[in-house]
């Protein structure tokens, strides 16, 4: 007989894998106990959370083609607070440092400017101000690999940020000017 149990209280300290435990009571019984799927998932698990806290730009693009990320201007807003974050560039990694003033906030707004347009995303959860971002602007016809879905027929330009560190990833988009 096989008995399968989902644990009501996940034991994430000893079972981060989520594989559970198997107890053999041979020759007649096997008991399997495991956490509910994703119960021990830590969205920060693979993030670089060392100081200074940084956002890594994995790809910057215009109309589906990669452009140097330094060609994008990024500004962060919250109420009357406006900050152009300090940028960094290392071998194989680039991005910006999360300003200290933003770390205790719940929401933020971001504005991205390129030579091909600009866009703003408002009311973004502060949890997205970390990890890896793919940033871009696309003009119609929207490219197949650009995450612009169900755009109104009148929309000619859209900007997006793929917040790539979570599972599943989250994409935010807005019309651009």
Helices and strands as residue ranges (DSSP letters): E 2-6, E 21-25, E 29-34, E 54-62, E 65-66, G 69-71, E 73-78, E 81-83, E 87-90, E 93-97, G 100-102, E 107-114, E 117-125, G 126-128, E 131-139, E 157-163, E 170-175
